[in-house]
Amino acid sequence: MNFMQRRTWFQLTGSWLAMSALSTAWAKPPVSFREVESHFTREAKRLRLGETSLITHTDALLLLGALESHGWKSDRKAAILAATLPDAHVLVQKLRTPKGQSLATQVSAVPGGFDRLDHLSRLPDGRQLLDRLIDGPDGYKLIEYLAQAEGGRAAGVELSAAPGGAKFNEPTGKIYTLKQLREQLVSPPPAPSKSKRR
């Protein structure tokens, strides 16, 4: 490369860098979830998901994809998706049946209800327990008892010692419903926990 070619190359490179800097400076700020919420709602309706519907990883992926196609970006996407249930999860298999949907609707009104159902599903006879709750006329009342009554919390302490029952009374950190997903998109990320000095 001779002198003239090198000078031309440097001029072109400089022009390209300047244009890149300008385009970055003029780039629009990322849109917020609120700005594209109508697209989120429309996609949820297309997937036939209500606010209390049990959602899966695939559902969340499609919903977040709809937001991204309209300019929404979030560095929390991976964490949000990791908190959703796999499509093959036992809760998805059981609660998406006609009878299971009825139980899911009732449990969605109980704070911490889905967490208790999830914990129950991990017990050795978890599938059978879910079947009994779904088939029974008032299956949700057991979940209500476990989540809200003192006796239920005491039972949870005992279940925590059973195989698969660890931390039975504690939230799982999972996103179970469309409403919970929406709240995660709107709320700020949790502050990092400070380690206690010993």
C-alpha positions in Angstrom: 0.0 0.0 0.0 1.6 3.3 -1.1 1.4 6.7 0.6 -1.7 7.8 -1.3 -3.6 4.6 -0.6 -2.7 4.7 3.1 -3.9 8.3 3.3 -7.2 7.5 1.6 -7.7 4.5 3.9 -7.1 6.6 7.0 -9.5 9.3 5.7 -12.2 6.7 5.0 -11.6 5.1 8.4 -11.8 8.5 10.2 -15.0 9.3 8.4 -16.5 6.0 9.3 -15.6 6.4 13.0 -17.0 9.9 13.1 -20.3 8.7 11.5 -20.4 5.9 14.1 -19.9 8.3 16.9 -22.6 10.6 15.6 -25.1 7.8 15.1 -24.5 6.6 18.6 -24.9 10.1 20.0 -28.2 10.6 18.0 -29.5 7.1 18.8 -32.9 7.1 20.5 -32.9 6.0 24.1 -34.3 2.5 24.7 -38.1 2.3 25.0 -39.6 1.3 28.4 -42.0 -1.5 28.9 -44.8 1.0 29.4 -44.3 2.4 25.9 -44.9 -1.0 24.3 -47.3 -2.5 26.9 -50.2 -2.6 24.3 -48.1 -5.0 22.2 -47.5 -7.2 25.3 -51.3 -7.2 26.0 -52.1 -8.0 22.4 -49.6 -10.9 22.3 -51.0 -12.2 25.6 -54.5 -12.3 24.2 -53.2 -14.1 21.1 -51.7 -16.7 23.4 -55.0 -16.8 25.3 -53.3 -15.8 28.5 -55.2 -14.0 31.3 -53.6 -12.1 34.2 -53.8 -15.2 36.4 -52.9 -17.7 33.7 -50.0 -20.1 34.4 -47.2 -19.2 32.0 -44.3 -21.2 30.7 -40.8 -20.4 29.5 -42.1 -20.5 25.9 -44.9 -18.1 26.7 -42.5 -15.6 28.3 -40.1 -16.0 25.4 -42.8 -15.1 22.9 -44.1 -12.2 25.0 -40.6 -10.7 25.5 -39.9 -11.2 21.8 -43.0 -9.2 21.0 -41.7 -6.3 23.1 -38.3 -6.5 21.6 -39.7 -6.3 18.1 -41.1 -2.9 19.1 -37.8 -1.6 20.6 -37.9 -2.8 24.2 -34.7 -4.0 25.6 -33.8 -5.2 29.1 -30.6 -6.6 30.7 -33.0 -8.6 33.0 -34.4 -10.7 30.2 -32.2 -13.8 30.9 -33.0 -13.6 34.7 -36.7 -13.3 33.9 -36.7 -16.2 31.5 -34.7 -18.3 34.0 -37.5 -17.7 36.6 -40.3 -19.2 34.4 -41.4 -22.8 34.4 -40.2 -25.2 31.7 -43.0 -26.3 29.4 -42.6 -29.9 30.7 -42.9 -28.9 34.3 -45.4 -31.0 36.3 -47.4 -27.9 37.3 -47.8 -27.0 33.6 -48.9 -30.5 32.7 -51.5 -30.7 35.5 -52.8 -27.1 35.7 -53.4 -26.7 31.9 -56.0 -29.4 31.9 -59.7 -28.2 32.1 -59.9 -29.2 35.8 -56.4 -28.0 36.5 -57.2 -24.5 35.1 -60.0 -24.2 37.6 -57.6 -25.0 40.5 -55.0 -22.6 39.0 -57.6 -19.7 38.9 -58.5 -20.3 42.6 -54.9 -20.6 43.7 -53.9 -17.4 41.9 -56.0 -15.5 44.5 -53.9 -16.9 47.3 -50.7 -15.0 48.0 -47.9 -17.6 47.8 -50.3 -20.2 46.5 -48.4 -21.2 43.4 -45.2 -21.4 45.5 -46.9 -23.9 47.8 -48.2 -25.9 44.8 -44.7 -26.0 43.4 -43.2 -27.2 46.7 -45.9 -29.9 46.9 -45.1 -31.1 43.4 -41.5 -31.8 44.4 -42.5 -34.2 47.2 -42.1 -37.9 46.3 -45.9 -38.3 45.9 -46.3 -34.8 44.4 -48.0 -35.8 41.2 -50.6 -37.8 43.2 -51.2 -34.8 45.6 -51.8 -32.5 42.6 -54.2 -34.9 41.1 -56.2 -35.1 44.4 -56.3 -31.3 44.7 -57.4 -30.9 41.1 -60.1 -33.6 41.3 -61.4 -32.5 44.7 -64.1 -29.8 44.9 -62.1 -27.6 47.3 -58.5 -28.4 46.5 -57.5 -24.8 46.7 -58.5 -24.7 50.4 -55.5 -26.9 51.3 -53.2 -24.4 49.6 -54.9 -21.5 51.3 -54.4 -23.3 54.7 -50.7 -24.0 54.0 -50.1 -20.4 52.8 -52.1 -18.4 55.4 -52.9 -20.4 58.6 -50.5 -20.8 61.5 -51.2 -24.6 61.4 -50.4 -24.6 57.7 -47.0 -22.9 58.3 -46.3 -25.4 61.0 -47.1 -28.2 58.6 -44.7 -26.5 56.1 -41.9 -26.7 58.6 -42.5 -30.5 58.9 -42.7 -30.9 55.1 -39.4 -29.0 54.8 -37.7 -32.1 56.4 -39.3 -34.4 53.9 -37.5 -35.4 50.7 -38.0 -32.7 48.1 -39.7 -30.4 50.6 -36.7 -28.1 51.5 -37.7 -24.5 52.4 -41.4 -25.4 51.9 -42.7 -22.1 53.5 -40.3 -19.9 51.4 -41.0 -18.3 48.0 -39.5 -20.2 45.1 -38.5 -17.1 43.2 -40.4 -18.4 40.2 -42.7 -16.4 37.9 -45.9 -18.4 37.6 -48.5 -16.0 36.1 -48.8 -13.3 33.5 -49.5 -10.8 36.3 -46.2 -11.7 38.0 -44.3 -11.4 34.7 -45.8 -8.0 34.0 -44.8 -6.9 37.5 -41.2 -8.0 36.9 -41.1 -6.0 33.7 -42.4 -2.8 35.5 -40.6 -3.0 38.8 -36.9 -2.0 39.2 -34.4 -4.9 39.6 -33.8 -5.9 43.2 -30.9 -4.2 45.0 -27.9 -6.5 45.6 -27.9 -7.9 49.1 -25.2 -6.7 51.3 -23.1 -9.4 52.9 -23.2 -9.3 56.7 -19.9 -8.7 58.4 -18.9 -11.3 60.9 
